[in-house]
Amino acid sequence: MTVPTTPTASTTPTAVRILLCDDHAVVRAGLLALLGSADGIEVVGEAGNGEEAVAMAAKLRPDVVLMDLQLGPGIDGVEATRRIAGAASGVHVLVLTTYDTDADITRAIEAGATGYLLKAERPEELFAAIHSAAQGRTTLSPPVASRVMDRMRGAAGPTLTDRERDILGQLAHGLGNREIARALFISEATVKTHLGRIYAKLGVDTRAGAVAVAKEQRLLP
């Protein structure tokens, strides 16, 4: 006699739901094929621009949006990331791009991206990053991680002496060497010596460059 059995709940983990955003149809097709071969990952939608990605993220509520940065006309990937992350919907954004400049990385992370991956990474790295992003864990490609660390190490900026800061302040007001010397009661030769040191520390070779970097790094008195 066969005894009927009660069905048990499935122990298969829920797949990570993905929304793709890339303005190149061929790239999206390639990612679809690639992700379709991965266990535990399900693509629930495709967006060809930033506006579509924001709207579809709100509608579909995927676990992860795989976001390119350059999206053609309309808002770029950084602004789309900012809007999605700012919606407090629990959707994580994983940037997948070819761009690895300091500016791109900083803008994306500041916009709320959970991770930043380069398209040159191996498929296994992409799959792992997707699962990590779904859990809110940060994943960075090794070159990106190196850039972030270098930027953090240099975040404090160059160390300037009080006199060098004084001279920078005079430069910012448009004073020439002779005027700076008179204002600070030092010789023109001393001003030139300090300027040489300031240029070296800031990595510039012009007065305008020194002032621009000083303003950017908030070094002016």
N, C-alpha and C positions, 0 to 999 in steps of 0.2 A: 504494500500500500504506500503510495507516495504522499508524503506530508507536505502540504503547501507551505511555502516560506514567505515571510514578510520582507518586502523589498527594503534594503538599507539605503541610507542617504549616501550619495556619491562623495567620495573623498578627493575627487579631482579638484585641484585648486582653480579658482576662477581666473580666467585669462585676463591679462592686462589689456584694457580697451584703448586703442590708439586712434588719434586723429592726425592725419598727415597734412602738412602745409608746405607746399613748394610750388613756385610758379611755373616750373617746367614739367609738362605732362610726362615726358620720357623718364625723368627722375622719379616721379611719383609711381609710374608703372614698375620701375626697377625696385623701388622700396616695397611696393605691394607684393611683388614676387618673392623678395627676400624675406619679408616679415611673415609671409604666408608659409614659409618653410620652418618657422620657429615655433617651438612648443610654448604654450602659455601666453601667446600674443594674438590679439584679434584687432584688425583694422576696421573701425566702425565708420570712417568717413574720410573724405579728401577735400582739401581746400586749395584753391589756386592763387589766393591773395590774402592779405592780412584781414580785410573786412570779413571775408567768408570764414576765416579761421575763428574770429571772435564770435560771430553769430553761431557757427556750428558747435563751438565749445560750450556755449550757453545752452544750446538745444540738446546736444548729445551727452554732455557731461562725461567725456572720456576720462580715463585715469591719467593719460599723458598726451600732450600735443607735441608732435615731432615738428619743430619749427625751423624753417630756413630764415636767414636774415634779410637777404635781398629778394624782394617780392615784386619788383616791377612797379607799375603805377599804384597809387594809393598808399596806405600806411605800410611801413616796413615791419620786419619781424620783431624788432625791439619794441615798437609801439604796440603791436599785436600782443606780444608777451606781457607788456605792462597792463593792458586792458584785461587779459585773461586772468593774470595773477591777482589783479586788483578786484576781481569780481567775487573773491572769497567763496568760490564754488568747490574748492578741493581739487581743482584740475591743476596738474603740474606741467610745466613747459620744459622740454628738453630741446635745446638748440642743436641742430644738426646742420653744419655749414662748412664751407671751404675757407672762410675768413677767420684769421686768428690774430688780428692786430690787437694791441692793447686797448684801443678805443672801442672796438667791437665787443671784446670780452667784457670790459667794464660796463658798457651800456647795457648789455644783455643781463648781466648779473644784477646790476642795480634795478633793472626793470622787473626782476623777480624770477628769472630763469632758475630752475632747480639744477640743471646741468648744462654743460657746454661740450659738445662732441664734434670732432672734425669728420668730414665724409671719407677721409682716407683710412679711418679705423677699420679693423677687421669686423666681420659680421658678428662674431661672438662678443666683441666688446660692445657693439651696439645693443645686442639683446640684453646683456648684463646691465647696461646703462638704463635701458627702458624699465627693467624690473626695479632697479634702484630708485629711479625717478618716481615710479608709481608709489613707492613707500616714503617719498619725501627726502630721500638721501641724495646728497650732491655727488655728481660724477663729472670729472673733467678729463679731457684727453691729456696725455702726458705733456705735450707741448704747451697746452693751455695752462695746466697746473704750474709749469715752470714759469710762465709769464706772470701768473698771479702771484707766485711766491717772490719773484724778482721785484714786482711792483710793491708788495707789502714790505719787503726789506728796505726799499728806497722811499717808503711813504713819508718818513720823517723829513726828507729833503736834506740838502747840504747844510752844513754848520757854518754860519757866518759869524764873524766877530762883530762887536758893537760898532766899531768904526766902519766896517764894510756895510753894515745895515744903514748907518748914517749916510754913507756915500750913495747907496742905492736909493735912499729916500730923496736925495738931491737930484739924482738922475731922473727919477720919476717926475720931478717938477721941471725938467727940461734944462737944468743948469749945465754949463760947460765946465771943463776942468778948472779954469781960472776962477770961475764963480764959486765952485765947490770949495776950492782951496780957501778963498776968502771967508766963506760962510762957516767953515769948520776950523779956521785958523791953523791951517797946515799948508805945506808947500805943494805946488803943482806936481813936483816929482813924486811926492808921497801919494797924491791922488792917483797918478798913473800906476804906481806900484800896486795900490789896493784894487784898482780896476782890473789889472792883469789877474790878480788872485780871484776876484769875483767872477770874471769870465771863465776861468778854469773850473771853478766850483760849479757853476751853472751850466757848463758845456755850451757856451755861446762865444761869439767873437765880435759882437756889436753892442752898442749902448741900448739900442731898441730891443735887441734880443734879451739882454739882461733884465730890462724892465718888464718885458712880457713874461719871462719865466718867473721872475720874482712875484709878480701879481698872481700868476697861476698857482704858485706854491705858497702864497701868503707869507712872503718873507719881508715885505716892506714894513717899516716901523709904523 
